[in-house]
């Protein structure tokens, strides 16, 4: 993306990437919501890393992912798509 996306465009991007990654797990895109958890969608840690790489490529931005994936010195074991979306909105400084 050359211009900053809106919050909704960013959600559409996240949703589309996740839908592509989990389609092999038999999950319909319509069942993916902001409240979906990565593990309930069958996303492995490798899938999550792949998703982040795709997001960086599409957004044309290096994302500082450590605050998202590390809490109190421990790796986060699961992630709600809502948290990912909000994190990306903050990283890209998108207005509320």
C-alpha positions as CSV (number, residue, x, y, z in Angstrom):
1,X,0.0,0.0,0.0
2,X,1.4,3.3,-0.9
3,X,-1.0,5.4,1.1
4,X,-1.9,4.8,4.7
5,X,-5.0,2.6,4.9
6,X,-8.0,3.5,6.9
7,X,-8.7,1.4,10.0
8,X,-11.4,-0.5,8.0
9,X,-9.1,-1.1,5.0
10,X,-6.5,-2.4,7.4
11,X,-9.0,-4.8,8.9
12,X,-9.9,-6.0,5.4
13,X,-6.3,-6.6,4.7
14,X,-5.7,-8.6,7.9
15,X,-8.9,-10.5,7.4
16,X,-8.0,-11.4,3.8
17,X,-4.5,-12.6,4.8
18,X,-5.8,-14.7,7.7
19,X,-8.6,-16.2,5.4
20,X,-5.9,-17.2,2.9
21,X,-3.8,-18.8,5.6
22,X,-6.6,-20.8,7.2
23,X,-8.5,-21.8,4.1
24,X,-6.6,-25.1,4.1
25,X,-7.9,-25.7,7.7
26,X,-11.5,-25.7,6.3
27,X,-12.4,-22.4,7.9
28,X,-14.7,-20.1,5.9
29,X,-13.7,-16.5,5.6
30,X,-17.2,-15.5,6.9
31,X,-16.4,-17.2,10.2
32,X,-13.3,-15.1,10.8
33,X,-14.1,-12.1,13.1
34,X,-12.2,-9.6,15.1
35,X,-12.8,-11.8,18.2
36,X,-11.3,-14.9,16.5
37,X,-8.2,-16.2,18.2
38,X,-5.2,-17.3,16.2
39,X,-5.1,-20.8,17.7
40,X,-8.9,-21.4,17.2
41,X,-8.3,-20.7,13.5
42,X,-5.5,-23.2,13.4
43,X,-2.7,-20.7,12.9
44,X,0.6,-22.1,13.9
45,X,3.5,-19.9,15.1
46,X,5.0,-20.3,11.6
47,X,1.7,-19.1,10.1
48,X,1.7,-16.1,12.4
49,X,5.3,-15.2,11.3
50,X,4.3,-15.6,7.7
51,X,1.2,-13.4,8.3
52,X,3.5,-10.7,9.8
53,X,5.9,-10.8,6.8
54,X,3.0,-10.5,4.4
55,X,1.6,-7.5,6.4
56,X,5.0,-5.8,6.3
57,X,5.3,-6.4,2.6
58,X,1.7,-5.1,1.8
59,X,2.0,-2.1,4.2
60,X,5.5,-1.3,3.0
61,X,6.5,-0.8,6.7
62,X,8.7,-2.5,9.1
63,X,6.5,-3.4,12.1
64,X,8.0,-3.5,15.6
65,X,6.2,-6.7,16.6
66,X,7.9,-7.4,19.9
67,X,5.3,-5.5,22.0
68,X,2.6,-7.6,20.4
69,X,4.2,-11.0,20.7
70,X,6.0,-10.6,24.1
71,X,4.5,-9.8,27.4
72,X,6.4,-9.7,30.7
73,X,9.4,-11.4,28.9
74,X,7.2,-14.4,27.7
75,X,5.9,-15.1,24.2
76,X,2.2,-14.7,23.9
77,X,0.6,-18.1,23.3
78,X,-2.5,-16.8,21.5
79,X,-3.7,-13.6,19.9
80,X,-7.1,-12.2,19.1
81,X,-7.3,-10.7,15.6
82,X,-8.8,-7.6,17.3
83,X,-5.5,-7.2,19.2
84,X,-3.5,-7.6,16.0
85,X,-5.6,-5.0,14.2
86,X,-5.5,-2.5,17.0
87,X,-1.7,-3.0,17.3
88,X,-1.3,-2.3,13.6
89,X,-3.5,0.8,13.8
90,X,-1.2,2.1,16.5
91,X,2.0,1.2,14.6
92,X,0.7,3.0,11.5
93,X,-0.6,5.9,13.6
94,X,-4.1,5.6,12.2
95,X,-6.8,7.9,13.6
96,X,-9.5,6.4,15.7
